[in-house]
Amino acid sequence: MARISDLLAGGRTYSFEFFPPKHEAGWLSLGRTISELEHLRPDFVSVTYGAGGSTRTKTADLVSWVRRQTPIAPMAHLTCQGHTRADIREILMTYKAESVENILALGGDPPAHGAAPMPSDYRFSGELVEDIREFGGFSIGVAAHPELHPRSTDRASDRQHLADKLKRADFGITQFFFDIDHYLQMVDELAALGADQPVVPGIMPISNLGQVTRMATMSGAEVPEFVIRAVGKAGDDIDEAERIGVELASELCARLLEAGAPGLHFYTLNRSWAATEIFTNLGLRP
């Protein structure tokens, strides 16, 4: 396997994100998706963690499957929400035994509406980073929000908090965004604060404008008017909307690579088509 910090030190990385399916049919479909993306030789894949730690077992199962059944390095998401320090140590021991070397330390979403909150020893993801670092043996990533964290009170404190968190970690991966200026400004602001760890931009190819808009609202991102207009031209034609979404994402990726981004991280929504098309458009893999 490979530590993501080492991969980034060696050059640009390309990676995909998946989520653990809820049903058996979803697992079969995800297996096909991963198989279809293997030929693109991703440097790593990440596996998400449900609100309040709700997919703890399924996340571990998927990470273990990727580790055992594919040549791809997996990165497990791990959240503050719903975990005591003893829980975190137990999870880290399990991943260490599986030779999993990469963790994305996140604050996490609270439990779904109506669900009882789980006990937690953590307030911020920086505290989780410290415990993972103390445990040892992992390359640690953190989340970055180019358009500010949705719970931030102001830009200055948001950037300072992110810079402090990055300095304790090895790398960052951003929430998805559509305007490159947000990413470039964030990188400049972090550099001014002495945080020079690589921050990989996250890319969300649009296939459903309503779905992406809802996700963007939850994460503090904006779907710009030029994106809404472009995808809106497709009307009710789903295939055309997906094609336009891939064109927009390809253009954004090309500009990011030209600007020197350390890699690209694709939010796949457990589908392979859009990522494959973007790789083809940009000639990223033979």
N, C-alpha and C positions, 0 to 999 in steps of 0.2 A: 504494500500500500504506500501512499504518499501523503506527506504533510502539506497542507495547502500553502503554508508560509514558505516552504521550500519551493513549491511549484511557482509561486509568484516571484520569488527571488530569481528563478531561472528564466522567466519570460512571461508572456501574456497567457492567461488562462481562459478557457471556455467551459461553461458549466450549466447544469440544468437543475431545476427544483421540482420536486414531486411532493404530493401529500398522500398519507395512508388512506386507501379507500375504505368506505364503510361496509361494503358488501362483497361477497365472493366474486360476483361478476366484475366488479371494479378492480379487484386484484388481478384477474385474468387479463383485463384490458390494459392495466398498467404494465404487466409483464411484457405484453406486445409492444407497448410504447417504448419501454427501455430497450428492448431488443432492436427496435427500428432506429433508435438514436445511437446505439453502440458504435455503428460504423463511422459516426462523426468524431469518434475518439475524444469524448469529453474528458477534461482533466479531473473533474469531480462532479458529484451530484449531491444535492442537499435534500433532506427529508424533514418536512414541517412537523410541528407539534400543536395539537389542538388547544383550544381555549381552556384555561384552567388546568392544563396538563391532561386533558381528556383522552388524548391518543397515545399516552405514554407507552403502553405495550405494543400498539400497532406501529408506532414510530420505530421502536427498537427492533421489531420483527422485520420491517422493511430495510432498515439500515443493515441488519445482519444478513438479509437475503442478498442485497447488493454486494456486501463484503465477500460473501461466500460464492456467489454464482456469477459474478461479472468481474472484469479486470478494472473496474472503475472505483476510484476512492470515494467512499461515502462521507458526508458530513451530517451529523445529527443535530437537529435543533434542540435546544434545552431552554426552558423558561423559568423565571422566578415564580410565576403564579402557581400556587398550589403545591409548593415543595418546601420541606424543611431541609436543613443542611444534611441531616442523616439520609433523606431521600436522594439528594444530589450525589452524595458519596456512593450510595448503593448503585445508582445509575452509572456513574463514572467507572466503578469497579467492573460492572457488566460490560461496558464498551471496551475497557482496557483488555479484558479477557478475550474479547472478540477481535482484538487488534485494530479497533477503530481509533483513528488518530486525530479526528477533526470534530470540533464542536462549535456551533453558532450559539452564543449566549445571548438570550433575549429577555426583555421584560415580560412579554407574553400578554395575551388578551385575558381579561377576567372570564369566569365561567359564563355560559350562555344565560340569557335572561331567565330568572326563576330558579336557577340551580344554586345550591348552597355553596358559598365560598369555601375553599380548602385552606387549611393552615399554611402559612408561608413564613419563612425566616428572612425573606428578602424584600427590600423596597425597590431597589434599582438593579439593573442588569450589571452595572459595574461591580456590585458586591458579588454577584455570581461569577463574574470573570475572575475576581480575586480568589475565590474558592477553587475554581477549576485550575488556575495557575498554581495554587499551593498544592493541589493534588498531584499535578505533574503529568507529563507525557502526552499532552494534547496541543495541537495548533488551534488557537482560539480566534474566532471571528465575532464581530458585533454588527448590529444593524445601524445603518445611517439613513437619515431622512433628508434628501436634498431640499425639500420644501418645508423643513422643520418638523419636529415630532408633533403629533396632534395635541399633545398635552403641554407643549412648551408655552411659557408666558411671554417670551420675547426672543428675538434673534440672537442677541449677544449671549444670553445664558444657555440657549440651546446649543450653540456652537462650542461654548466652553465645556459644557457637559459632554458633548460628543468627543471633543478633543481629549479630554481627560480619560474617557472610556477607551478610546483608540490607543492611547499611550500604554494602557495596561494589556491590550490585546495584540494580535499579530496582523490583523487585516479587518476591513469592513466590507459589507455588501449592502448596497442601497435598496430602499424601497423603490418600486418602479416609478418612472417619471416619463414625460413626453417632450419636455423642453430642455435641450442640452445646457442652456444657460444656468439652470438650477444646479446641475451637477458641477459645472466648472466653477461657479461662484462658491459652492460648498468646499471644493478642494482647495481653492485659494484661501478661504477663511480658515480652514484647518491648518494649512501650512503656516499661516501667520501666527497661529497659536502653538506652533512647534510639533504638530501631529503630522508626521510624514509617512505613516503606514499606508500601504496601498488600499484604495477603496474601489471595489469592483462595482460598476453600474449594473443595476437590475433592469431587465427589459421585459415588458409585458406586451406581446403582440395582441392587438385588439381583434377579437372575433365576435364579441357581443358588447355593443356600446353601453347598454344599460347595466350589464354585470360589472364591467370595468369601472364605470362611473360610481357605482355603489362601493366597490372595493377601494377606489381612490378616496372617496369621502371618508371612509373609516380610517385610512392611513394618513390622512392629512395632505394628500396629493391633489392636483387639479388636472382635469382633462381639458386641455386648451381648446379654444374656439376653433382653431384651424383643424384640429383632429375631429371635432364634432362635425364640422362642415364636410370634411373629406369622407368620413365613414357614412355620413347622412346621405350622400349621393347614391349609395347602394340601395336605399329604400328597404324593401323587405327581402332583397336578394342576399341570403346568408353567405353564399359562396363569394359573391362580389365584395361583401363587407369584410370577409376574412382576407381576400386578396389585397384590398386597400390597407387593412391593418398590417399585413406583412410588408407592404411597400413602405409604410410609415416607419415601421420598426427597422427595416433594412437601412433606410436613410439615416435614422438616428444612430444606429450601430456604426455605420460608415463614418459619421462625423465624430463619434466618440473615439474610434480607433485612430482617426487622423489627429485628434487632440491629445493622444497619448494615454488613453485609459488603459489600466493594467489588465483588463479582461472584459468579458461580457458574461452575465449571469441571467439565464432565461427562465422566467416563470412560465412553465409549460402548461399548467392546469391539467397535467397528466395526458397531454396529447403531443404527438410528434410532428404533425404536418408543418405548422408555422415555423418551428425552429429549423426544420430541415430546409424549408424554402429560403429562410434568411441565410443559412450557411451557404446554400447554392448561390444566392444573389451576390454574396460578398466573397465567394471563393475561399472560405475559411478552411476547408478541408478538401483534399483531392477526392 
